[in-house]
Amino acid sequence: MREANLRLGAALAEVEGLYAALLRAGSSARRGELQDELARAAARLAAVASVPTPVPSLGVPRSRRARRRVLAQRGAAWIIARYGRDRG
């Protein structure tokens, strides 16, 4: 479980870093490169986040880690929908 959380955290940090760089990118060529990298990183994040983990019996994420995992999955889906589909 710890290894999965570390992988998820690293993938999320990569996406956050690329998104921050994209927000500050000046030239359109650099923005395009960053969007491509962000799409690939988001796909990796989605793959890491989609690995099944034990779910609490209530079905509602109660722990901080479970909530963060759900939020990471939502964020990855949003980034893929926004940047991954139309950039190919």
N, CA, C and O atoms as a printed pandas DataFrame, in Angstrom:
     atom_number atom_name residue_name chain_id  residue_number  x_coord  y_coord  z_coord
0              1         N          MET        A               1    0.828   -1.188    0.000
1              2        CA          MET        A               1    0.000    0.000    0.000
2              3         C          MET        A               1    0.873    1.253    0.000
3              4         O          MET        A               1    0.572    2.225   -0.693
4              5         N          ARG        A               2    1.949    1.227    0.775
5              6        CA          ARG        A               2    2.833    2.390    0.859
6              7         C          ARG        A               2    3.477    2.686   -0.492
7              8         O          ARG        A               2    3.570    3.845   -0.897
8              9         N          GLU        A               3    3.923    1.638   -1.192
9             10        CA          GLU        A               3    4.541    1.830   -2.505
10            11         C          GLU        A               3    3.558    2.434   -3.491
11            12         O          GLU        A               3    3.922    3.306   -4.280
12            13         N          ALA        A               4    2.326    1.982   -3.451
13            14        CA          ALA        A               4    1.294    2.524   -4.351
14            15         C          ALA        A               4    1.064    4.004   -4.067
15            16         O          ALA        A               4    0.916    4.805   -4.989
16            17         N          ASN        A               5    1.035    4.358   -2.790
17            18        CA          ASN        A               5    0.849    5.769   -2.427
18            19         C          ASN        A               5    2.035    6.615   -2.864
19            20         O          ASN        A               5    1.859    7.753   -3.301
20            21         N          LEU        A               6    3.237    6.071   -2.751
21            22        CA          LEU        A               6    4.419    6.820   -3.192
22            23         C          LEU        A               6    4.400    7.025   -4.700
23            24         O          LEU        A               6    4.721    8.108   -5.190
24            25         N          ARG        A               7    4.021    5.974   -5.436
25            26        CA          ARG        A               7    3.930    6.113   -6.899
26            27         C          ARG        A               7    2.870    7.143   -7.279
27            28         O          ARG        A               7    3.077    7.965   -8.172
28            29         N          LEU        A               8    1.748    7.088   -6.597
29            30        CA          LEU        A               8    0.675    8.042   -6.876
30            31         C          LEU        A               8    1.124    9.465   -6.565
31            32         O          LEU        A               8    0.869   10.384   -7.344
32            33         N          GLY        A               9    1.785    9.647   -5.443
33            34        CA          GLY        A               9    2.279   10.974   -5.082
34            35         C          GLY        A               9    3.295   11.506   -6.073
35            36         O          GLY        A               9    3.274   12.689   -6.413
36            37         N          ALA        A              10    4.186   10.643   -6.540
37            38        CA          ALA        A              10    5.193   11.070   -7.520
38            39         C          ALA        A              10    4.537   11.440   -8.842
39            40         O          ALA        A              10    4.904   12.440   -9.459
40            41         N          ALA        A              11    3.574   10.643   -9.279
41            42        CA          ALA        A              11    2.883   10.940  -10.536
42            43         C          ALA        A              11    2.093   12.239  -10.428
43            44         O          ALA        A              11    2.067   13.036  -11.365
44            45         N          LEU        A              12    1.457   12.448   -9.292
45            46        CA          LEU        A              12    0.696   13.673   -9.079
46            47         C          LEU        A              12    1.616   14.887   -9.035
47            48         O          LEU        A              12    1.283   15.935   -9.590
48            49         N          ALA        A              13    2.759   14.759   -8.387
49            50        CA          ALA        A              13    3.721   15.861   -8.319
50            51         C          ALA        A              13    4.234   16.217   -9.710
51            52         O          ALA        A              13    4.438   17.392  -10.015
52            53         N          GLU        A              14    4.444   15.208  -10.553
53            54        CA          GLU        A              14    4.889   15.470  -11.917
54            55         C          GLU        A              14    3.836   16.270  -12.686
55            56         O          GLU        A              14    4.163   17.224  -13.391
56            57         N          VAL        A              15    2.578   15.875  -12.545
57            58        CA          VAL        A              15    1.490   16.584  -13.228
58            59         C          VAL        A              15    1.394   18.016  -12.714
59            60         O          VAL        A              15    1.253   18.953  -13.500
60            61         N          GLU        A              16    1.468   18.184  -11.413
61            62        CA          GLU        A              16    1.380   19.527  -10.836
62            63         C          GLU        A              16    2.532   20.411  -11.313
63            64         O          GLU        A              16    2.331   21.583  -11.634
64            65         N          GLY        A              17    3.726   19.849  -11.358
65            66        CA          GLY        A              17    4.883   20.615  -11.816
66            67         C          GLY        A              17    4.770   21.030  -13.272
67            68         O          GLY        A              17    5.072   22.169  -13.628
68            69         N          LEU        A              18    4.335   20.102  -14.109
69            70        CA          LEU        A              18    4.175   20.432  -15.527
70            71         C          LEU        A              18    3.061   21.454  -15.734
71            72         O          LEU        A              18    3.177   22.338  -16.583
72            73         N          TYR        A              19    1.986   21.336  -14.963
73            74        CA          TYR        A              19    0.897   22.299  -15.095
74            75         C          TYR        A              19    1.356   23.690  -14.660
75            76         O          TYR        A              19    1.007   24.683  -15.299
76            77         N          ALA        A              20    2.130   23.770  -13.587
77            78        CA          ALA        A              20    2.661   25.063  -13.148
78            79         C          ALA        A              20    3.590   25.650  -14.208
79            80         O          ALA        A              20    3.559   26.854  -14.464
80            81         N          ALA        A              21    4.411   24.808  -14.820
81            82        CA          ALA        A              21    5.301   25.280  -15.879
82            83         C          ALA        A              21    4.498   25.757  -17.081
83            84         O          ALA        A              21    4.855   26.745  -17.723
84            85         N          LEU        A              22    3.420   25.058  -17.379
85            86        CA          LEU        A              22    2.570   25.451  -18.506
86            87         C          LEU        A              22    1.945   26.821  -18.269
87            88         O          LEU        A              22    1.844   27.633  -19.190
88            89         N          LEU        A              23    1.531   27.071  -17.041
89            90        CA          LEU        A              23    0.929   28.366  -16.724
90            91         C          LEU        A              23    1.911   29.514  -16.912
91            92         O          LEU        A              23    1.507   30.640  -17.201
92            93         N          ARG        A              24    3.202   29.231  -16.750
93            94        CA          ARG        A              24    4.214   30.282  -16.849
94            95         C          ARG        A              24    4.950   30.284  -18.186
95            96         O          ARG        A              24    5.821   31.125  -18.408
96            97         N          ALA        A              25    4.615   29.367  -19.070
97            98        CA          ALA        A              25    5.317   29.255  -20.351
98            99         C          ALA        A              25    5.035   30.488  -21.211
99           100         O          ALA        A              25    3.912   30.990  -21.268
100          101         N          GLY        A              26    6.088   30.955  -21.874
101          102        CA          GLY        A              26    5.947   32.151  -22.695
102          103         C          GLY        A              26    5.628   31.851  -24.143
103          104         O          GLY        A              26    4.591   32.277  -24.650
104          105         N          SER        A              27    6.486   31.139  -24.804
105          106        CA          SER        A              27    6.310   30.923  -26.241
106          107         C          SER        A              27    5.293   29.821  -26.508
107          108         O          SER        A              27    5.101   28.911  -25.701
108          109         N          SER        A              28    4.651   29.931  -27.660
109          110        CA          SER        A              28    3.654   28.925  -28.007
110          111         C          SER        A              28    4.297   27.570  -28.287
111          112         O          SER        A              28    3.667   26.535  -28.065
112          113         N          ALA        A              29    5.542   27.557  -28.771
113          114        CA          ALA        A              29    6.225   26.286  -29.003
114          115         C          ALA        A              29    6.468   25.569  -27.675
115          116         O          ALA        A              29    6.254   24.362  -27.566
116          117         N          ARG        A              30    6.907   26.306  -26.686
117          118        CA          ARG        A              30    7.153   25.709  -25.364
118          119         C          ARG        A              30    5.841   25.252  -24.738
119          120         O          ARG        A              30    5.790   24.198  -24.104
120          121         N          ARG        A              31    4.773   26.043  -24.911
121          122        CA          ARG        A              31    3.467   25.652  -24.385
122          123         C          ARG        A              31    3.010   24.337  -25.004
123          124         O          ARG        A              31    2.462   23.478  -24.314
124          125         N          GLY        A              32    3.237   24.180  -26.303
125          126        CA          GLY        A              32    2.859   22.940  -26.975
126          127         C          GLY        A              32    3.623   21.744  -26.435
127          128         O          GLY        A              32    3.054   20.674  -26.214
128          129         N          GLU        A              33    4.928   21.940  -26.224
129          130        CA          GLU        A              33    5.747   20.860  -25.651
130          131         C          GLU        A              33    5.252   20.484  -24.259
131          132         O          GLU        A              33    5.126   19.305  -23.926
132          133         N          LEU        A              34    4.976   21.502  -23.454
133          134        CA          LEU        A              34    4.513   21.244  -22.098
134          135         C          LEU        A              34    3.139   20.575  -22.085
135          136         O          LEU        A              34    2.874   19.722  -21.238
136          137         N          GLN        A              35    2.275   20.953  -23.007
137          138        CA          GLN        A              35    0.963   20.310  -23.085
138          139         C          GLN        A              35    1.110   18.835  -23.447
139          140         O          GLN        A              35    0.408   17.983  -22.902
140          141         N          ASP        A              36    2.014   18.541  -24.357
141          142        CA          ASP        A              36    2.264   17.140  -24.720
142          143         C          ASP        A              36    2.807   16.355  -23.531
143          144         O          ASP        A              36    2.362   15.242  -23.252
144          145         N          GLU        A              37    3.772   16.947  -22.835
145          146        CA          GLU        A              37    4.334   16.285  -21.652
146          147         C          GLU        A              37    3.282   16.117  -20.564
147          148         O          GLU        A              37    3.229   15.088  -19.891
148          149         N          LEU        A              38    2.449   17.136  -20.398
149          150        CA          LEU        A              38    1.395   17.078  -19.395
150          151         C          LEU        A              38    0.389   15.975  -19.718
151          152         O          LEU        A              38   -0.066   15.267  -18.819
152          153         N          ALA        A              39    0.047   15.830  -20.976
153          154        CA          ALA        A              39   -0.882   14.768  -21.376
154          155         C          ALA        A              39   -0.302   13.389  -21.071
155          156         O          ALA        A              39   -1.012   12.511  -20.580
156          157         N          ARG        A              40    0.982   13.196  -21.359
157          158        CA          ARG        A              40    1.619   11.907  -21.063
158          159         C          ARG        A              40    1.688   11.667  -19.550
159          160         O          ARG        A              40    1.441   10.557  -19.078
160          161         N          ALA        A              41    2.023   12.710  -18.805
161          162        CA          ALA        A              41    2.104   12.569  -17.347
162          163         C          ALA        A              41    0.723   12.286  -16.757
163          164         O          ALA        A              41    0.596   11.502  -15.817
164          165         N          ALA        A              42   -0.300   12.918  -17.303
165          166        CA          ALA        A              42   -1.660   12.678  -16.822
166          167         C          ALA        A              42   -2.093   11.245  -17.119
167          168         O          ALA        A              42   -2.779   10.619  -16.311
168          169         N          ALA        A              43   -1.698   10.735  -18.263
169          170        CA          ALA        A              43   -2.023    9.341  -18.590
170          171         C          ALA        A              43   -1.323    8.393  -17.619
171          172         O          ALA        A              43   -1.911    7.403  -17.183
172          173         N          ARG        A              44   -0.063    8.696  -17.281
173          174        CA          ARG        A              44    0.647    7.870  -16.299
174          175         C          ARG        A              44   -0.031    7.956  -14.929
175          176         O          ARG        A              44   -0.167    6.950  -14.233
176          177         N          LEU        A              45   -0.454    9.162  -14.551
177          178        CA          LEU        A              45   -1.149    9.347  -13.282
178          179         C          LEU        A              45   -2.450    8.544  -13.270
179          180         O          LEU        A              45   -2.770    7.891  -12.278
180          181         N          ALA        A              46   -3.186    8.594  -14.356
181          182        CA          ALA        A              46   -4.438    7.839  -14.427
182          183         C          ALA        A              46   -4.181    6.348  -14.311
183          184         O          ALA        A              46   -4.944    5.630  -13.665
184          185         N          ALA        A              47   -3.106    5.881  -14.936
185          186        CA          ALA        A              47   -2.778    4.457  -14.855
186          187         C          ALA        A              47   -2.417    4.061  -13.427
187          188         O          ALA        A              47   -2.832    3.004  -12.951
188          189         N          VAL        A              48   -1.652    4.898  -12.751
189          190        CA          VAL        A              48   -1.267    4.600  -11.364
190          191         C          VAL        A              48   -2.491    4.685  -10.452
191          192         O          VAL        A              48   -2.666    3.852   -9.563
192          193         N          ALA        A              49   -3.334    5.690  -10.673
193          194        CA          ALA        A              49   -4.497    5.900   -9.808
194          195         C          ALA        A              49   -5.572    4.846  -10.035
195          196         O          ALA        A              49   -6.392    4.613   -9.148
196          197         N          SER        A              50   -5.590    4.211  -11.189
197          198        CA          SER        A              50   -6.643    3.243  -11.480
198          199         C          SER        A              50   -6.333    1.848  -10.965
199          200         O          SER        A              50   -7.167    0.950  -11.080
200          201         N          VAL        A              51   -5.149    1.650  -10.399
201          202        CA          VAL        A              51   -4.813    0.348   -9.819
202          203         C          VAL        A              51   -5.739    0.118   -8.628
203          204         O          VAL        A              51   -5.805    0.949   -7.722
204          205         N          PRO        A              52   -6.450   -1.000   -8.626
205          206        CA          PRO        A              52   -7.410   -1.237   -7.541
206          207         C          PRO        A              52   -6.723   -1.355   -6.183
207          208         O          PRO        A              52   -5.678   -1.990   -6.042
208          209         N          THR        A              53   -7.332   -0.735   -5.214
209          210        CA          THR        A              53   -6.840   -0.807   -3.843
210          211         C          THR        A              53   -8.011   -1.205   -2.949
211          212         O          THR        A              53   -9.168   -1.037   -3.334
212          213         N          PRO        A              54   -7.728   -1.717   -1.785
213          214        CA          PRO        A              54   -8.833   -2.065   -0.878
214          215         C          PRO        A              54   -9.676   -0.838   -0.557
215          216         O          PRO        A              54   -9.156    0.206   -0.165
216          217         N          VAL        A              55  -10.974   -0.981   -0.729
217          218        CA          VAL        A              55  -11.902    0.128   -0.501
218          219         C          VAL        A              55  -12.590   -0.092    0.836
219          220         O          VAL        A              55  -12.967   -1.218    1.161
220          221         N          PRO        A              56  -12.757    0.973    1.616
221          222        CA          PRO        A              56  -13.492    0.814    2.876
222          223         C          PRO        A              56  -14.889    0.256    2.614
223          224         O          PRO        A              56  -15.487    0.532    1.574
224          225         N          SER        A              57  -15.400   -0.516    3.545
225          226        CA          SER        A              57  -16.689   -1.179    3.348
226          227         C          SER        A              57  -17.838   -0.200    3.199
227          228         O          SER        A              57  -18.867   -0.559    2.627
228          229         N          LEU        A              58  -17.702    1.019    3.692
229          230        CA          LEU        A              58  -18.773    2.002    3.575
230          231         C          LEU        A              58  -18.885    2.568    2.168
231          232         O          LEU        A              58  -19.923    3.127    1.812
232          233         N          GLY        A              59  -17.850    2.436    1.373
233          234        CA          GLY        A              59  -17.891    2.972    0.020
234          235         C          GLY        A              59  -17.561    4.452   -0.061
235          236         O          GLY        A              59  -17.362    4.981   -1.155
236          237         N          VAL        A              60  -17.499    5.119    1.065
237          238        CA          VAL        A              60  -17.167    6.542    1.105
238          239         C          VAL        A              60  -15.752    6.668    1.637
239          240         O          VAL        A              60  -15.453    6.158    2.717
240          241         N          PRO        A              61  -14.859    7.350    0.887
241          242        CA          PRO        A              61  -13.485    7.473    1.380
242          243         C          PRO        A              61  -13.439    8.281    2.680
243          244         O          PRO        A              61  -13.825    9.449    2.724
244          245         N          ARG        A              62  -12.965    7.633    3.715
245          246        CA          ARG        A              62  -12.904    8.282    5.029
246          247         C          ARG        A              62  -11.508    8.774    5.368
247          248         O          ARG        A              62  -11.349    9.815    6.006
248          249         N          SER        A              63  -10.502    8.033    4.946
249          250        CA          SER        A              63   -9.150    8.423    5.314
250          251         C          SER        A              63   -8.639    9.527    4.394
251          252         O          SER        A              63   -9.151    9.717    3.290
252          253         N          ARG        A              64   -7.655   10.231    4.848
253          254        CA          ARG        A              64   -7.047   11.287    4.060
254          255         C          ARG        A              64   -6.459   10.714    2.770
255          256         O          ARG        A              64   -6.605   11.306    1.701
256          257         N          ARG        A              65   -5.796    9.560    2.875
257          258        CA          ARG        A              65   -5.206    8.937    1.693
258          259         C          ARG        A              65   -6.259    8.539    0.678
259          260         O          ARG        A              65   -6.074    8.741   -0.522
260          261         N          ALA        A              66   -7.355    7.977    1.145
261          262        CA          ALA        A              66   -8.422    7.580    0.228
262          263         C          ALA        A              66   -9.021    8.800   -0.465
263          264         O          ALA        A              66   -9.282    8.763   -1.667
264          265         N          ARG        A              67   -9.239    9.864    0.274
265          266        CA          ARG        A              67   -9.773   11.087   -0.339
266          267         C          ARG        A              67   -8.796   11.662   -1.355
267          268         O          ARG        A              67   -9.205   12.107   -2.428
268          269         N          ARG        A              68   -7.508   11.657   -1.024
269          270        CA          ARG        A              68   -6.500   12.185   -1.954
270          271         C          ARG        A              68   -6.433   11.331   -3.216
271          272         O          ARG        A              68   -6.263   11.861   -4.314
272          273         N          ARG        A              69   -6.566   10.014   -3.068
273          274        CA          ARG        A              69   -6.553    9.126   -4.222
274          275         C          ARG        A              69   -7.743    9.441   -5.149
275          276         O          ARG        A              69   -7.579    9.517   -6.366
276          277         N          VAL        A              70   -8.923    9.621   -4.573
277          278        CA          VAL        A              70  -10.105    9.953   -5.366
278          279         C          VAL        A              70   -9.905   11.294   -6.066
279          280         O          VAL        A              70  -10.228   11.435   -7.246
280          281         N          LEU        A              71   -9.377   12.268   -5.349
281          282        CA          LEU        A              71   -9.123   13.579   -5.957
282          283         C          LEU        A              71   -8.077   13.482   -7.060
283          284         O          LEU        A              71   -8.203   14.151   -8.086
284          285         N          ALA        A              72   -7.056   12.668   -6.868
285          286        CA          ALA        A              72   -6.041   12.483   -7.912
286          287         C          ALA        A              72   -6.644   11.839   -9.145
287          288         O          ALA        A              72   -6.299   12.211  -10.267
288          289         N          GLN        A              73   -7.541   10.880   -8.957
289          290        CA          GLN        A              73   -8.197   10.245  -10.100
290          291         C          GLN        A              73   -9.045   11.255  -10.854
291          292         O          GLN        A              73   -9.031   11.283  -12.084
292          293         N          ARG        A              74   -9.776   12.077  -10.130
293          294        CA          ARG        A              74  -10.598   13.102  -10.779
294          295         C          ARG        A              74   -9.721   14.108  -11.526
295          296         O          ARG        A              74  -10.028   14.493  -12.654
296          297         N          GLY        A              75   -8.634   14.526  -10.889
297          298        CA          GLY        A              75   -7.730   15.489  -11.531
298          299         C          GLY        A              75   -7.095   14.914  -12.782
299          300         O          GLY        A              75   -6.977   15.603  -13.795
300          301         N          ALA        A              76   -6.688   13.668  -12.718
301          302        CA          ALA        A              76   -6.090   13.019  -13.892
302          303         C          ALA        A              76   -7.109   12.913  -15.015
303          304         O          ALA        A              76   -6.783   13.151  -16.178
304          305         N          ALA        A              77   -8.325   12.561  -14.679
305          306        CA          ALA        A              77   -9.368   12.460  -15.711
306          307         C          ALA        A              77   -9.631   13.818  -16.351
307          308         O          ALA        A              77   -9.827   13.908  -17.563
308          309         N          TRP        A              78   -9.636   14.872  -15.542
309          310        CA          TRP        A              78   -9.867   16.208  -16.074
310          311         C          TRP        A              78   -8.735   16.630  -17.009
311          312         O          TRP        A              78   -8.988   17.170  -18.086
312          313         N          ILE        A              79   -7.500   16.388  -16.606
313          314        CA          ILE        A              79   -6.352   16.777  -17.421
314          315         C          ILE        A              79   -6.335   15.999  -18.729
315          316         O          ILE        A              79   -6.062   16.571  -19.784
316          317         N          ILE        A              80   -6.622   14.707  -18.674
317          318        CA          ILE        A              80   -6.661   13.909  -19.893
318          319         C          ILE        A              80   -7.768   14.406  -20.807
319          320         O          ILE        A              80   -7.574   14.523  -22.017
320          321         N          ALA        A              81   -8.929   14.698  -20.232
321          322        CA          ALA        A              81  -10.036   15.209  -21.043
322          323         C          ALA        A              81   -9.687   16.561  -21.663
323          324         O          ALA        A              81  -10.069   16.851  -22.796
324          325         N          ARG        A              82   -8.968   17.371  -20.919
325          326        CA          ARG        A              82   -8.658   18.725  -21.393
326          327         C          ARG        A              82   -7.506   18.740  -22.399
327          328         O          ARG        A              82   -7.583   19.427  -23.418
328          329         N          TYR        A              83   -6.442   17.989  -22.122
329          330        CA          TYR        A              83   -5.241   18.069  -22.935
330          331         C          TYR        A              83   -4.921   16.797  -23.702
331          332         O          TYR        A              83   -4.263   16.867  -24.740
332          333         N          GLY        A              84   -5.355   15.662  -23.238
333          334        CA          GLY        A              84   -4.935   14.404  -23.825
334          335         C          GLY        A              84   -5.667   14.027  -25.094
335          336         O          GLY        A              84   -5.064   13.430  -25.986
336          337         N          ARG        A              85   -6.911   14.342  -25.208
337          338        CA          ARG        A              85   -7.715   13.893  -26.326
338          339         C          ARG        A              85   -7.396   14.611  -27.635
339          340         O          ARG        A              85   -7.236   13.964  -28.670
340          341         N          ASP        A              86   -7.304   15.936  -27.600
341          342        CA          ASP        A              86   -7.128   16.670  -28.845
342          343         C          ASP        A              86   -5.689   16.860  -29.255
343          344         O          ASP        A              86   -5.435   17.377  -30.343
344          345         N          ARG        A              87   -4.741   16.465  -28.437
345          346        CA          ARG        A              87   -3.325   16.627  -28.795
346          347         C          ARG        A              87   -2.747   15.356  -29.399
347          348         O          ARG        A              87   -1.690   15.394  -30.029
348          349         N          GLY        A              88   -3.439   14.218  -29.211
349          350        CA          GLY        A              88   -3.021   12.956  -29.810
350          351         C          GLY        A              88   -1.828   12.424  -29.155
351          352         O          GLY        A              88   -1.337   11.361  -29.535
